[in-house]
Amino acid sequence: MIRASIDIGSNSVLLLAAELDKFGKKISNELLNLSCITSLGKDLDNTKKFHVDSMDATFQALSFYKEQLAQIKIIPENVLVTATEAARVAENSKEFFFKIKSELGFDIKIISSAAEAYYTALGVASTYTGSDKVIIMDIGGASTEFINIQMDPFKVVESISLPIGSVRATDWMSDNSFEEKTKSIFSQNFQRFETDALVCVAGGMTALGAMYLGLKEFDDKKVDGLILPFESFKLFAADVQKTNRENLLLLFPFLGKRVDVIHAASKVAIILGSLLKIETINISTRGLRYGTLISGVIDG
């Protein structure tokens, strides 16, 4: 059995195509695992609309994915495609997604924050081997989810969505409104999500994990399951924030366009990790697109 899923996020568009076991519950072989940075969430708080350049980049990414999927005989109509926070906010998201369906064939489902948390958690749980209670932090482009899951049997106990992500935070940092915009977000009571070991997913955190390892090229196998002491991560992230864009690209070429939001991603990670009183970070590369692919359906 072969399935494909696409996650249209606030910063990136991710494609996964894989073979599943005979029960359709576990991934046995990944056929395609691709990422394109399109920045759909850029300046969204000010304009309330997707930027023209971001829409063009997203359309081009999906056109390329359609070509890649054709090589393994998967048509767009059979791909599970989700869109998250940026699409929930943008006033022109439905119009843009109608154009994509009409011209490319991909049927995009704008999912709720609760559904996003569920499928993200399902993706993480598919390979996680640890305690029965797991707290996940998913720092996306426009939102961050905290997800409390029970592993056996799998269940999302509770989740919340915060209106902050690496793209939004980058915009706020650039116009010097970060402290003002985040005051109410960070003043909430997160005691019920406090944990010693925090599982972190999404592009910003997986990129920071690869950077921590000193990788020039992103290697999923080296990053997935990486465990970092939080105190060491804080020191590393502080150094990242002091390093300019050009030097970051020299040190970590795999960042590409993600370099523009990595300062903000590291800053948000430090603040939220401190609020949750964590001791270690466990990096998982198995996020939303893994959960939808394993589920085989999109609900919510």
C-alpha positions in Angstrom: 0.0 0.0 0.0 1.3 3.4 -1.0 0.0 6.8 0.3 1.1 10.4 0.0 0.5 13.4 2.1 1.3 17.1 1.9 1.5 19.6 4.8 1.0 23.2 3.7 2.3 25.1 6.6 3.0 28.8 7.4 6.6 28.5 6.3 7.0 25.3 4.4 5.2 22.8 2.1 6.2 19.3 2.9 5.6 16.1 0.9 5.7 12.5 2.1 5.0 9.4 0.0 5.6 6.0 1.5 4.8 2.3 1.5 2.9 1.1 4.5 2.8 -2.4 6.1 0.0 -4.8 5.2 -2.1 -3.4 8.0 -1.7 0.2 6.8 -0.6 1.3 10.2 3.2 1.7 9.9 5.5 3.1 7.3 7.8 0.5 5.9 9.6 2.5 3.2 9.7 6.2 2.4 9.6 6.9 -1.4 9.5 10.8 -1.3 10.3 13.2 1.5 10.6 16.7 0.2 10.4 20.2 1.6 10.0 23.7 0.0 10.1 27.0 1.9 7.2 29.2 0.7 6.5 31.6 3.7 2.7 31.6 3.4 2.5 33.1 6.8 4.8 36.1 6.1 3.3 39.4 7.3 -0.1 37.7 7.8 -1.0 39.6 11.0 -0.8 42.9 9.1 -2.3 42.0 5.8 -4.6 39.1 6.7 -3.9 37.6 3.3 -1.3 35.4 1.7 1.4 37.4 -0.1 1.4 37.1 -3.9 5.1 35.9 -3.9 4.3 33.3 -1.2 1.3 32.0 -3.2 3.4 31.7 -6.3 6.1 29.8 -4.4 3.5 27.5 -3.0 1.9 26.9 -6.4 5.4 26.1 -7.9 6.2 23.7 -5.1 2.9 21.8 -5.6 3.5 21.7 -9.3 6.9 20.1 -8.7 5.4 17.7 -6.2 2.8 16.7 -8.8 5.6 15.8 -11.2 7.4 13.8 -8.5 4.2 11.9 -7.5 3.5 11.1 -11.1 6.7 9.1 -11.2 5.4 6.8 -8.6 1.9 6.7 -10.1 0.1 8.8 -7.5 -2.4 11.3 -8.8 -3.1 14.6 -6.9 -6.7 13.7 -6.2 -5.4 10.8 -4.0 -3.0 12.8 -1.9 -4.0 13.8 1.6 -3.3 17.6 1.8 -3.7 19.7 4.9 -3.3 23.4 5.6 -2.8 24.9 9.0 -2.7 28.2 10.9 -1.8 30.6 8.1 -4.7 29.1 6.0 -7.1 29.5 9.0 -6.2 33.2 9.2 -5.7 34.3 5.6 -8.8 35.8 4.0 -7.8 34.6 0.5 -6.9 31.0 1.5 -10.1 29.4 0.1 -9.8 31.3 -3.2 -6.1 30.3 -3.6 -6.8 26.7 -2.7 -9.7 26.6 -5.3 -7.2 27.7 -7.9 -4.8 24.9 -6.9 -7.5 22.3 -7.0 -8.7 23.5 -10.4 -5.3 23.7 -12.0 -3.3 21.0 -10.2 -5.9 18.7 -8.8 -4.8 18.8 -5.1 -7.9 19.0 -2.7 -6.6 21.0 0.3 -8.3 20.6 3.7 -7.9 23.5 6.2 -7.8 21.6 9.5 -8.5 22.9 13.0 -5.8 23.4 15.6 -7.2 20.3 17.4 -6.9 18.2 14.3 -3.4 19.5 13.6 -2.4 18.4 17.2 -4.0 15.0 16.7 -2.2 14.1 13.4 1.1 15.6 14.6 0.9 13.5 17.8 -0.1 10.4 15.7 3.0 11.0 13.5 5.3 11.3 16.6 3.8 8.3 18.3 4.4 6.1 15.2 8.1 5.9 16.0 8.4 7.2 19.6 9.8 4.8 22.2 9.7 6.4 25.6 7.4 7.0 28.5 3.6 6.4 28.3 2.9 10.2 28.8 4.5 12.5 26.2 4.4 16.2 25.9 5.0 17.5 22.3 5.8 21.1 21.3 5.2 21.9 17.6 6.6 25.3 16.7 5.2 26.0 13.2 5.4 29.1 11.2 2.3 30.9 12.6 1.3 28.8 15.6 2.7 26.6 18.3 0.9 23.5 19.7 1.4 21.9 23.1 0.1 18.4 23.0 -0.2 16.0 25.9 -0.6 12.4 24.6 -1.0 9.0 26.1 0.9 6.3 24.2 -0.9 3.0 25.0 -3.5 3.2 23.9 -2.9 6.2 21.8 -4.9 9.2 22.9 -4.5 13.0 22.8 -5.3 14.0 26.4 -5.2 17.7 25.8 -3.8 20.3 23.4 -3.6 24.0 23.0 -2.6 26.3 20.1 -0.7 29.5 20.7 -0.7 32.2 18.0 3.1 32.3 17.7 5.5 30.6 15.3 8.8 31.2 13.6 7.4 33.3 10.8 5.1 35.4 13.0 7.9 35.9 15.6 10.3 36.9 12.8 7.9 39.6 11.7 7.5 40.8 15.3 11.2 40.9 15.9 11.8 42.9 12.7 9.3 45.6 13.7 10.4 45.6 17.4 6.9 44.4 18.6 8.0 40.9 19.9 7.7 41.7 23.6 4.4 43.5 23.1 2.8 40.8 21.0 4.0 37.9 23.2 3.2 39.3 26.6 -0.2 37.7 26.9 0.9 34.5 25.1 3.8 33.8 27.5 1.9 34.9 30.7 -0.5 31.9 30.5 -0.4 29.1 33.0 1.4 26.1 31.3 1.8 24.1 34.5 -0.2 21.2 33.1 2.3 20.8 30.2 5.4 20.9 32.4 7.7 18.0 31.7 11.3 16.9 32.2 11.6 15.7 28.6 9.9 17.7 25.8 9.4 16.1 22.3 9.9 18.8 19.6 8.7 18.6 16.0 8.5 20.9 12.9 11.1 22.5 10.7 12.6 25.0 13.0 13.4 22.6 15.7 14.6 19.8 13.4 16.9 22.4 11.7 18.2 23.5 15.1 18.9 19.9 15.9 20.9 19.4 12.7 22.8 22.7 13.4 23.6 21.5 17.0 25.1 18.4 15.4 27.2 20.6 13.0 25.6 19.1 9.9 26.2 20.7 6.5 23.4 18.7 4.9 20.2 17.7 6.7 20.2 14.0 7.6 16.8 12.8 8.9 18.3 9.6 10.4 20.8 11.6 12.5 18.3 14.2 13.7 15.3 12.0 14.5 15.4 10.9 18.1 18.3 13.3 19.0 18.2 14.2 22.7 19.7 17.5 23.8 20.2 18.8 27.4 18.2 22.0 27.5 21.0 24.0 29.2 23.3 23.1 26.3 20.6 23.9 23.8 20.0 27.3 25.3 23.7 28.2 25.0 23.8 27.0 21.4 20.6 28.8 20.5 22.0 32.1 22.1 25.0 31.7 19.8 22.7 31.1 16.8 20.9 34.4 17.5 24.2 36.3 17.5 25.3 34.9 14.2 24.2 36.8 11.1 22.3 35.3 8.1 25.4 35.0 5.8 27.5 33.2 8.3 24.7 30.8 9.2 24.4 29.8 5.6 28.1 29.3 5.4 28.1 27.1 8.5 24.8 25.3 7.7 24.0 25.4 3.9 21.0 23.1 4.3 19.1 25.9 5.9 18.4 27.7 2.6 15.4 30.0 3.0 14.7 28.7 6.5 17.7 30.8 7.6 15.3 33.8 7.7 13.3 32.4 10.6 15.8 30.4 12.5 16.7 33.2 14.9 13.0 33.5 15.9 12.5 29.7 16.1 15.4 29.5 18.6 14.2 32.4 20.7 10.7 31.0 20.9 12.1 27.5 21.8 14.2 28.9 24.7 11.3 30.9 26.1 8.7 28.1 25.9 11.1 25.4 27.1 11.9 27.5 30.1 8.2 28.0 30.9 7.7 24.2 30.8 10.7 23.7 33.1 12.2 21.1 30.8 15.6 19.3 31.2 15.9 17.7 27.8 14.7 18.2 24.2 13.9 15.1 22.1 13.8 16.0 18.4 11.3 14.2 16.2 11.1 14.6 12.4 7.7 12.7 12.4 5.1 15.4 12.3 1.8 16.2 10.7 2.3 14.7 7.3 3.3 11.4 8.9 0.1 11.4 11.0 -2.2 12.0 8.1 -0.4 9.5 5.9 -0.7 6.8 8.6 -4.4 7.7 9.3 -5.3 7.6 5.6 -8.1 10.1 6.1 -8.3 13.8 7.1 -11.0 14.6 9.7 -11.4 18.0 11.3 
